[in-house]
Amino acid sequence: MKRRISVILSENAIIEVRERMLSEGYSLREKSKWVSEAIDSFLELKEYHALVKLAELVDNLSRKEVIYISNELDSKIDQAIVDVRKEYPNLEGVKSLIIRASIVRRLVLLSRK
């Protein structure tokens, strides 16, 4: 079963994601798969809490993107929200920040290769 979630991104980030997906051999219909892989990889990092906090600094958020994730990944995100809130109790919109940070990290990592 898949869960529908949405995240607000900048227009530039959306364009960049599409370009990267295509360059990595994904079709435009595989956006959810690409983002899910980014989130899964991100949550494996020891320092992901700090990166979530940094994602709060991203601005020019203008467009809502809908993705579908597995229930298993949704549970991982829920646990990550609890963990981040322990460290940053006043942080708002943690789920969106996790997703946004995951996407940005994947874009940055790919640009280094």
C-alpha positions in Angstrom: 0.0 0.0 0.0 1.2 3.5 -0.9 0.7 6.7 1.1 0.2 10.0 -0.6 2.3 12.8 0.8 3.0 16.3 -0.5 6.0 18.6 -0.1 6.5 22.2 -1.2 9.6 22.8 -3.3 11.0 25.6 -5.3 10.5 25.7 -9.0 14.2 25.3 -9.6 14.3 22.2 -7.3 11.5 20.6 -9.3 13.2 21.3 -12.6 16.5 19.9 -11.2 14.8 16.7 -9.9 13.3 16.1 -13.3 16.7 16.6 -15.1 18.5 14.3 -12.6 15.9 11.6 -12.8 16.2 11.5 -16.6 20.0 11.6 -16.5 19.9 8.6 -14.0 17.6 6.6 -16.3 14.3 7.2 -14.4 11.2 8.1 -16.3 9.1 11.1 -15.3 6.6 8.6 -13.9 9.2 7.3 -11.4 9.4 10.5 -9.3 8.0 8.8 -6.2 10.6 6.0 -6.5 13.5 8.6 -6.9 12.3 10.6 -3.9 11.7 7.5 -1.8 15.3 6.4 -2.5 16.5 9.8 -1.5 14.6 9.7 1.7 15.7 6.2 2.6 19.3 7.1 2.0 19.0 10.3 3.9 17.6 8.6 7.0 20.6 6.3 7.1 22.9 9.3 7.9 24.0 9.8 11.5 23.8 13.6 11.1 20.5 13.8 9.3 19.0 15.8 12.3 21.2 18.7 11.6 20.5 18.6 7.9 16.8 18.7 8.6 17.4 21.8 10.6 19.3 23.3 7.7 16.5 22.6 5.3 14.5 25.2 7.2 16.7 27.8 5.5 15.5 26.8 2.0 13.3 29.5 0.6 11.4 30.3 -2.7 9.1 27.4 -2.0 6.4 27.8 -4.5 5.0 24.5 -5.8 3.4 21.5 -4.1 4.6 18.1 -5.4 2.8 14.9 -4.6 4.7 11.7 -4.1 3.6 8.2 -3.1 5.7 6.3 -0.5 5.5 2.9 1.0 3.9 2.4 4.4 7.4 1.2 5.6 9.1 4.4 4.5 6.3 6.4 6.1 6.9 4.7 9.4 10.6 5.5 9.1 9.8 9.1 8.5 7.4 9.1 11.5 10.2 7.8 13.7 12.6 10.4 12.3 10.1 13.1 13.1 10.1 12.0 16.7 14.0 11.9 16.8 14.3 15.3 15.2 11.7 16.8 17.6 13.7 15.5 20.5 16.7 17.6 19.3 14.7 20.6 17.9 11.4 20.7 19.7 10.3 24.0 18.2 10.9 23.0 14.6 7.8 23.3 12.4 6.9 21.1 9.4 9.4 18.4 10.2 8.0 15.9 7.7 8.3 18.3 4.8 11.8 19.4 6.0 12.9 15.7 6.0 11.6 15.2 2.5 13.1 18.5 1.2 16.5 17.8 2.8 16.5 14.3 1.3 15.9 15.7 -2.2 18.4 18.5 -1.8 21.0 16.0 -0.5 20.5 13.7 -3.5 20.8 16.6 -5.9 24.0 17.8 -4.3 25.6 14.3 -4.2 24.8 13.8 -7.8 26.3 17.1 -8.8 29.6 16.1 -7.2 30.0 13.0 -9.4 
